[in-house]
């Protein structure tokens, strides 16, 4: 890092125009931004997706409800699998699957994928899964995960994938909210050489989700698990005699607006929201953005190193790439197992041309140093992508220099679970890049930055990011809660979608994302609500009160800080601290564990009794405290500050 003078580079405002050889052959070429948006999305709708019945109307917009590709019928699984085989591309690799144990790998062609999906779908059918049956999936990064999702899509059964790091409570909460009847899981998954007991956690979740009648279990590690008679079924047994020819299990005809999946995400209350994504607009949106942003060619070897349990994996490991017939890498493990060069070994071995990951991962590699990447030939890479949180210019430049060989464009893609698809991003053959900026909204995306009163702010000034027109993969609502949908996204500026991020636009019209402005934290690119963690803490019998906020962290972007008042005047101790962290892990998942817990006899409150989170954030960030005169007892802050300092 010492050979890059970041400050000089930033103050000189260095920019990176597209490399000429890239620009010459890019999927998005000159004139791309000049297209009429409706014409563009009509064309993409026709070209990127195969319809059983063509759509009649591009869009219907009754704010805040949008519909896309009305009248069209299709099947997402057909588009991602069958049609590629029918077109003679069955031999093309869909996934180079790389298991965590070294040497445990498998190439899956589109024809293989079709056979596996058909077998999986028929097995689900035997368990009574039909069009409309809600299915939960709780798995690691094994090939059966995308297979299970596609099998659901084939049958018209909406799925919800719950990230394997979530707790039993989180899993049962989601299954109950969606009304799931079937759960698909696996015995265990691998993580840094150790088994993670997914089925055991699923058992606890099932005990609290009486609506789930069947549990289909994929064998991965071969570890011991308990199976409940009449409820649990081994996939390898149930699928043994099931045919795998596509005619035996045809793709269900779905309306463009039929539910494809729910993805739960944290909002500003304790209850995660089930974000609704439907079939037609979502598929067109993710395949179009994938094609243009990652400049996908028939010989591209693409690797999105996210987990399928998050929206990034849904849109840019499963639905977008497969719809485009892309060859991808699917990796089960972590970047440092068995050593810190695992990723680079994978890139070199498969000749990966496009790599898409999160700033937190880039910063981790940065911390380890470039020598791990330098052990391998990374010259196949032609494009790098970033997602999940603002990327600091240092990380952007390191990524380009050490991973991209100082040649490759880096596309910083901004989007959300709710947007379904990337909305603000460079196009690698067109855009002059600026480290730290997601640059411009894609064609037809009308993004703006507003002040409190709803006026657009001048260039350079910060404000609230909004979207003023609908886009194809836009969420269609929050499952079962239209009021929350309207309140969360559409009430601050009626008729405009309120993103929840701060942003500014510079003189050139480039967007700079500034992070969340609500009670949502972003830890390693994962969204966690402060209230969710607070509820988990006060659920512990010893906790009287808790307040949670995020603080900056050099590696994870933000880290969670909790201020806790214990019952009966208890002072707190290292044992209690460890216990509370475990308690949060048990309630939500390890990803929500506070990095710091400050025990305090009181929390700062306004005279009306509201906890002053802003102050706690300032303490956490070690900032000056500003105006505390509305506090009921200003001394509380000093007390907390001294405890926080002592703890640090
Ligand atoms: O704050 C923004 C941040 O991540 C939030 C969305 O989180 P989630 O729904 O979990 O989806 C993450 C993957 C799409 C946004 O509100 N975010 C995402 N991408 C970026 C980003 N912030 C800055 N720059 C980005 N490229």
Boltz pocket constraint, residues with backbone or C-beta under 6 A from the ligand:
constraints:
  - pocket:
      binder: B
      contacts: [[A, 265], [A, 311], [A, 312], [A, 386], [A, 387], [A, 388], [A, 389], [A, 390], [A, 391], [A, 412], [A, 413], [A, 414], [A, 415], [A, 416], [A, 417], [A, 418], [A, 424], [A, 438], [A, 499], [A, 500], [A, 501], [A, 513], [A, 514], [A, 515], [A, 516], [A, 522], [A, 525], [A, 526], [A, 527]]
      max_distance: 6.0
